[in-house]
Amino acid sequence: PDFVIVGETRSYDWDMIGKAAYFVANDARFIATNPDTHGRGFYPACGALCAGIEKISGRKPFYVGKPSPWIIRAALNKMQAHSEETVIVGDNLRTDILAGFQAGLETILVLSGVSSLDDIDSIPFRPSWIYPSVAELDVI
């Protein structure tokens, strides 16, 4: 195949990862949705699945989802919006909030998901606002 595309799944096995690594090592383009290693409950997410393929093939994936600036630009274009009047809301500092920061957006971290207040000290950027959950937000 020309492409290996990795997204979220709960049903994968070593055979799938081995085949993907073989194809990538033999010049298939390696595309993935996001670098998240895990979500709630520490189940492997897309980035964890990609790590095995990357180690075996020696090739890194091109991430098209958050925090890739590509996906933010595509979303802004689709909505006909501008970065100075757009906010991104998310529960993950390393994908959602990083994507907004890199794109020059205001950011809102909600603490009802992946990241916690303790995680903020481990990153070099800060969310614009922090809320306990998305339910606490007024209409934006």
MOVENCOR-V220182 format. One record per residue. RES is the residue in one letter. PHI is phi in radians with two decimals (999 if undefined). OMEGA is omega in whole degrees, 0 to 359 (999 if undefined). Layout:
# MOVENCOR-V220182
RES:PHI:OMEGA, RES:PHI:OMEGA
This chain:
# MOVENCOR-V220182
P:999:178, D:-1.44:185, F:-2.35:165, V:-2.10:182, I:-2.05:182, V:-1.99:176, G:-2.30:180, E:-1.38:175, T:-2.74:174, R:-1.85:182, S:-2.17:175, Y:-2.38:176, D:-2.51:183, W:-1.10:179, D:-1.09:178, M:-1.09:181, I:-1.17:178, G:-1.09:178, K:-1.11:180, A:-1.05:180, A:-1.10:178, Y:-1.07:181, F:-1.11:180, V:-1.13:179, A:-1.09:180, N:-1.81:169, D:1.40:169, A:-1.23:177, R:-1.25:186, F:-1.86:183, I:-2.13:180, A:-2.43:184, T:-1.33:181, N:-2.88:181, P:-1.57:181, D:-0.99:178, T:-1.43:180, H:-2.81:174, G:-2.00:176, R:-1.07:178, G:1.44:177, F:1.06:171, Y:-1.38:181, P:-1.05:176, A:-1.91:187, C:-0.91:182, G:-1.09:177, A:-1.20:177, L:-1.14:180, C:-1.18:183, A:-1.02:179, G:-1.14:179, I:-1.09:180, E:-1.10:181, K:-1.12:182, I:-1.27:186, S:-1.51:184, G:1.36:181, R:-2.16:180, K:-1.52:177, P:-1.37:169, F:-1.65:181, Y:-1.52:181, V:-1.72:178, G:-1.70:180, K:-1.03:9, P:-1.67:181, S:-1.01:177, P:-1.06:180, W:-1.02:183, I:-1.20:179, I:-1.18:177, R:-1.07:179, A:-1.08:179, A:-1.14:179, L:-1.08:178, N:-1.10:180, K:-1.07:181, M:-1.51:185, Q:0.93:182, A:-2.01:178, H:-2.05:184, S:-1.05:182, E:-1.29:178, E:-2.14:183, T:-2.22:177, V:-2.18:175, I:-1.95:180, V:-1.96:179, G:-2.81:182, D:-1.91:183, N:-2.21:180, L:-1.06:188, R:-1.43:176, T:-2.13:185, D:-1.07:185, I:-1.26:175, L:-1.07:179, A:-1.04:178, G:-1.11:180, F:-1.05:181, Q:-1.14:181, A:-1.57:180, G:1.36:180, L:-1.65:166, E:-1.20:183, T:-2.26:175, I:-2.19:174, L:-1.62:172, V:-1.80:187, L:-1.60:183, S:-1.69:183, G:-2.40:190, V:-1.29:187, S:-1.58:178, S:-2.15:177, L:-1.03:180, D:-1.09:182, D:-1.27:186, I:-1.07:181, D:-1.19:183, S:-1.60:181, I:-2.16:183, P:-1.53:179, F:-2.27:183, R:-2.26:172, P:-1.20:178, S:-1.16:180, W:-2.45:178, I:-2.30:178, Y:-2.28:179, P:-1.07:179, S:-2.76:179, V:-1.14:178, A:-1.12:181, E:-1.42:183, L:-1.38:170, D:-1.41:176, V:-1.02:183, I:-1.66:999
